[in-house]
Amino acid sequence: MKVRMGKRGVIVVPKIVREKLGLKEGMVLELEVKGDELVLRARDLWAELRARGEGPKFDVDMFERELDENEEKWLERRTENA
């Protein structure tokens, strides 16, 4: 897959790739140079912290799902009352 680099070095990751890898805005990505190649990896910082015994002791994925569900309910109520 080809992408074009912008004037300031910005590369846009195509939507299909973002969706397949679950990449979200604000995620930390790791860029590595291997010879003449660029390797870009998504990093799950929470998983890394949990593996080291640091960070929150709760299920972050479950917490995010609950936040999303509550946000959807809130938006539904707002549109019903509008």
Phi and psi restraints in degrees (value plus and minus 20) as a CYANA .aco file:
   2 LYS   PHI    -125.3   -85.3
   2 LYS   PSI     121.4   161.4
   3 VAL   PHI    -152.2  -112.2
   3 VAL   PSI     138.6   178.6
   4 ARG   PHI    -129.0   -89.0
   4 ARG   PSI     118.2   158.2
   5 MET   PHI    -111.2   -71.2
   5 MET   PSI     112.5   152.5
   6 GLY   PHI     -98.0   -58.0
   6 GLY   PSI     157.9   197.9
   7 LYS   PHI     -75.2   -35.2
   7 LYS   PSI     -59.3   -19.3
   8 ARG   PHI    -115.0   -75.0
   8 ARG   PSI      -5.1    34.9
   9 GLY   PHI      66.4   106.4
   9 GLY   PSI      -9.4    30.6
  10 VAL   PHI     -98.9   -58.9
  10 VAL   PSI     111.4   151.4
  11 ILE   PHI    -137.2   -97.2
  11 ILE   PSI     109.6   149.6
  12 VAL   PHI    -114.9   -74.9
  12 VAL   PSI     104.7   144.7
  13 VAL   PHI    -100.4   -60.4
  13 VAL   PSI     103.1   143.1
  14 PRO   PHI     -76.8   -36.8
  14 PRO   PSI     127.4   167.4
  15 LYS   PHI     -74.6   -34.6
  15 LYS   PSI     -63.0   -23.0
  16 ILE   PHI     -80.6   -40.6
  16 ILE   PSI     -56.5   -16.5
  17 VAL   PHI     -91.9   -51.9
  17 VAL   PSI     -63.4   -23.4
  18 ARG   PHI     -79.0   -39.0
  18 ARG   PSI     -63.9   -23.9
  19 GLU   PHI     -86.3   -46.3
  19 GLU   PSI     -64.1   -24.1
  20 LYS   PHI     -81.8   -41.8
  20 LYS   PSI     -58.4   -18.4
  21 LEU   PHI    -114.6   -74.6
  21 LEU   PSI     -23.3    16.7
  22 GLY   PHI      49.6    89.6
  22 GLY   PSI      11.1    51.1
  23 LEU   PHI     -98.3   -58.3
  23 LEU   PSI     114.0   154.0
  24 LYS   PHI    -143.1  -103.1
  24 LYS   PSI     136.3   176.3
  25 GLU   PHI     -76.6   -36.6
  25 GLU   PSI     114.6   154.6
  26 GLY   PHI      70.8   110.8
  26 GLY   PSI     -29.2    10.8
  27 MET   PHI     -85.1   -45.1
  27 MET   PSI     129.8   169.8
  28 VAL   PHI    -107.7   -67.7
  28 VAL   PSI     107.1   147.1
  29 LEU   PHI    -134.3   -94.3
  29 LEU   PSI     125.8   165.8
  30 GLU   PHI    -124.8   -84.8
  30 GLU   PSI     108.6   148.6
  31 LEU   PHI    -130.9   -90.9
  31 LEU   PSI     107.1   147.1
  32 GLU   PHI    -147.8  -107.8
  32 GLU   PSI     120.8   160.8
  33 VAL   PHI    -122.1   -82.1
  33 VAL   PSI     100.4   140.4
  34 LYS   PHI    -140.8  -100.8
  34 LYS   PSI      80.7   120.7
  35 GLY   PHI      43.0    83.0
  35 GLY   PSI    -137.6   -97.6
  36 ASP   PHI    -124.0   -84.0
  36 ASP   PSI       0.3    40.3
  37 GLU   PHI    -135.5   -95.5
  37 GLU   PSI     129.1   169.1
  38 LEU   PHI    -124.2   -84.2
  38 LEU   PSI     109.3   149.3
  39 VAL   PHI    -135.1   -95.1
  39 VAL   PSI     102.5   142.5
  40 LEU   PHI    -133.9   -93.9
  40 LEU   PSI     102.0   142.0
  41 ARG   PHI    -143.0  -103.0
  41 ARG   PSI     119.9   159.9
  42 ALA   PHI     -97.8   -57.8
  42 ALA   PSI     119.2   159.2
  43 ARG   PHI    -136.5   -96.5
  43 ARG   PSI     112.5   152.5
  44 ASP   PHI    -117.5   -77.5
  44 ASP   PSI      71.7   111.7
  45 LEU   PHI     -82.3   -42.3
  45 LEU   PSI     -55.5   -15.5
  46 TRP   PHI     -83.0   -43.0
  46 TRP   PSI     -63.1   -23.1
  47 ALA   PHI     -83.5   -43.5
  47 ALA   PSI     -59.3   -19.3
  48 GLU   PHI     -84.5   -44.5
  48 GLU   PSI     -62.5   -22.5
  49 LEU   PHI     -85.4   -45.4
  49 LEU   PSI     -62.8   -22.8
  50 ARG   PHI     -82.8   -42.8
  50 ARG   PSI     -59.0   -19.0
  51 ALA   PHI     -83.5   -43.5
  51 ALA   PSI     -50.3   -10.3
  52 ARG   PHI    -109.2   -69.2
  52 ARG   PSI     -19.4    20.6
  53 GLY   PHI      61.5   101.5
  53 GLY   PSI      -4.9    35.1
  54 GLU   PHI    -130.7   -90.7
  54 GLU   PSI     152.9   192.9
  55 GLY   PHI      64.2   104.2
  55 GLY   PSI    -193.2  -153.2
  56 PRO   PHI     -87.2   -47.2
  56 PRO   PSI     130.8   170.8
  57 LYS   PHI    -120.9   -80.9
  57 LYS   PSI      -0.6    39.4
  58 PHE   PHI    -137.1   -97.1
  58 PHE   PSI     147.6   187.6
  59 ASP   PHI     -99.0   -59.0
  59 ASP   PSI      84.7   124.7
  60 VAL   PHI     -83.6   -43.6
  60 VAL   PSI     -60.2   -20.2
  61 ASP   PHI     -81.8   -41.8
  61 ASP   PSI     -63.4   -23.4
  62 MET   PHI     -84.2   -44.2
  62 MET   PSI     -61.7   -21.7
  63 PHE   PHI     -80.0   -40.0
  63 PHE   PSI     -65.2   -25.2
  64 GLU   PHI     -84.3   -44.3
  64 GLU   PSI     -60.1   -20.1
  65 ARG   PHI     -81.5   -41.5
  65 ARG   PSI     -64.4   -24.4
  66 GLU   PHI     -82.7   -42.7
  66 GLU   PSI     -60.6   -20.6
  67 LEU   PHI     -81.0   -41.0
  67 LEU   PSI     -65.3   -25.3
  68 ASP   PHI     -81.0   -41.0
  68 ASP   PSI     -64.5   -24.5
  69 GLU   PHI     -82.3   -42.3
  69 GLU   PSI     -64.8   -24.8
  70 ASN   PHI     -85.0   -45.0
  70 ASN   PSI     -57.3   -17.3
  71 GLU   PHI     -85.0   -45.0
  71 GLU   PSI     -62.6   -22.6
  72 GLU   PHI     -81.2   -41.2
  72 GLU   PSI     -64.2   -24.2
  73 LYS   PHI     -82.1   -42.1
  73 LYS   PSI     -62.7   -22.7
  74 TRP   PHI     -82.2   -42.2
  74 TRP   PSI     -64.5   -24.5
  75 LEU   PHI     -84.5   -44.5
  75 LEU   PSI     -58.5   -18.5
  76 GLU   PHI     -81.8   -41.8
  76 GLU   PSI     -64.3   -24.3
  77 ARG   PHI     -83.0   -43.0
  77 ARG   PSI     -60.1   -20.1
  78 ARG   PHI     -85.3   -45.3
  78 ARG   PSI     -60.3   -20.3
  79 THR   PHI     -93.1   -53.1
  79 THR   PSI     -50.4   -10.4
  80 GLU   PHI     -88.5   -48.5
  80 GLU   PSI     -56.1   -16.1
  81 ASN   PHI    -105.0   -65.0
  81 ASN   PSI     -27.0    13.0
